[in-house]
Amino acid sequence: MKKIILFSMAMILMVTLESQAQISAGVYRLSSATFATIGTDPDNQMFGEARVSTGSTVGIEGTFGYNFVQRDEVNFYSGFHLGTEGGDRGLYLGVPLGVLVKPFSAKNFGFLLEASPIFPGENRSNYFRAGIGLKYTFR
């Protein structure tokens, strides 16, 4: 229970830091699960995102990202994930590398490519996940 409270407080802090931001929503199919997401504007230098995994076990994840490359057509970012895979599996930490490609004239819609090594606690082995997704920003 303490882990969930700590995770919730971290997510509230990330959203508060981006209080002027627009809202984005997405669906990602990563190798470990499918994620439904909601977050701040991904075109900001720093952004946050809350993710809910919808695989065999339901988990939650918070992602903090920093855009190293920001252009109208593409953003390249990295940051960290903090999440839980559900059940008694404990917390994990991840380091994403991602590209958000916005190929259309309206820059609200984009395709996401993301790869991330995942470092779970509790003496579990590390793994690598990667995948694609769709993201829409409400402006």
C-alpha positions in Angstrom: 0.0 0.0 0.0 2.9 2.4 0.8 4.3 1.8 -2.7 1.0 2.8 -4.3 0.7 6.0 -2.2 4.3 6.9 -3.1 3.7 6.3 -6.8 0.5 8.4 -6.7 2.3 11.3 -5.0 5.0 11.2 -7.6 2.4 11.3 -10.4 0.6 14.2 -8.8 4.0 16.1 -8.6 4.7 15.5 -12.2 1.3 16.7 -13.3 1.6 19.8 -11.0 5.0 20.7 -12.6 3.3 20.8 -16.0 0.1 22.6 -14.9 0.0 24.7 -18.1 0.2 21.7 -20.3 -2.3 20.2 -22.8 -3.5 16.6 -22.3 -2.4 13.7 -24.4 -3.8 10.2 -24.6 -2.4 7.1 -26.2 -2.4 3.4 -26.7 1.0 1.5 -26.9 1.6 -2.1 -27.7 4.9 -2.9 -26.0 6.4 -6.3 -25.8 5.5 -6.8 -22.2 1.8 -5.5 -22.4 -0.6 -3.1 -23.9 -0.7 0.3 -22.2 -3.4 3.0 -22.1 -1.9 6.4 -21.3 -2.8 9.9 -20.3 -0.2 12.6 -19.8 1.0 16.2 -20.4 1.9 17.7 -23.7 4.6 15.6 -25.3 5.9 18.7 -27.2 7.1 20.3 -23.9 10.8 20.0 -23.0 9.8 17.9 -20.0 6.6 15.8 -19.8 4.9 13.2 -17.7 2.6 10.3 -18.4 0.6 7.8 -16.4 0.2 4.4 -17.9 -2.1 1.4 -17.1 -1.0 -2.0 -18.4 -3.8 -4.2 -19.6 -2.0 -7.5 -20.0 -2.5 -10.7 -17.9 -2.0 -8.6 -14.8 -3.0 -5.0 -14.5 -0.2 -2.6 -13.5 0.4 1.1 -13.3 3.4 3.1 -14.4 4.5 6.7 -14.3 6.9 8.0 -17.0 8.9 11.2 -16.9 10.4 12.2 -20.2 12.8 14.8 -21.4 12.9 15.8 -25.1 16.4 16.0 -26.4 15.3 16.7 -29.9 12.1 18.8 -30.5 10.9 19.5 -34.0 7.5 19.9 -35.6 7.7 16.5 -37.2 9.6 14.5 -34.5 10.6 14.4 -30.8 13.4 12.2 -29.4 13.2 11.6 -25.7 14.5 9.7 -22.7 13.7 9.6 -19.1 12.6 7.0 -16.6 9.6 4.8 -15.7 8.5 3.8 -12.2 5.8 1.2 -12.1 4.3 -2.0 -10.8 3.3 -5.0 -12.8 0.4 -5.9 -10.4 0.0 -8.5 -7.8 2.9 -8.9 -5.4 5.6 -8.5 -8.1 6.9 -5.2 -6.6 8.2 -2.0 -8.3 10.4 -1.7 -11.3 12.5 1.1 -12.9 12.9 1.6 -16.6 14.9 3.9 -18.9 13.0 4.6 -22.1 14.4 5.8 -25.4 11.6 7.0 -27.6 10.7 8.7 -30.8 7.4 10.5 -31.4 6.8 11.0 -35.2 4.1 13.5 -36.2 3.8 13.0 -40.0 0.6 14.9 -40.6 0.0 18.7 -41.0 -2.1 18.7 -37.8 0.6 17.9 -35.2 -1.9 16.5 -32.6 -1.5 12.9 -33.8 1.7 10.9 -33.7 3.3 7.5 -33.9 5.5 6.4 -30.9 8.4 4.0 -31.1 9.9 3.2 -27.6 12.5 0.8 -26.2 13.3 0.4 -22.6 15.4 -1.8 -20.3 13.4 -2.7 -17.2 15.1 -3.2 -13.8 12.6 -5.0 -11.4 13.4 -5.3 -7.8 12.8 -8.4 -5.6 15.6 -10.5 -7.1 13.9 -10.8 -10.5 15.8 -10.7 -13.7 16.1 -7.6 -15.9 14.4 -7.5 -19.3 14.1 -5.3 -22.4 10.8 -4.2 -23.9 10.1 -2.3 -27.1 7.0 -1.5 -29.1 4.9 1.0 -31.0 1.9 3.2 -30.2 -0.4 6.0 -31.1 -0.6 9.3 -29.3 -3.1 12.2 -29.6 -2.7 15.6 -27.9 -5.8 17.6 -27.2 -5.0 21.2 -27.9 
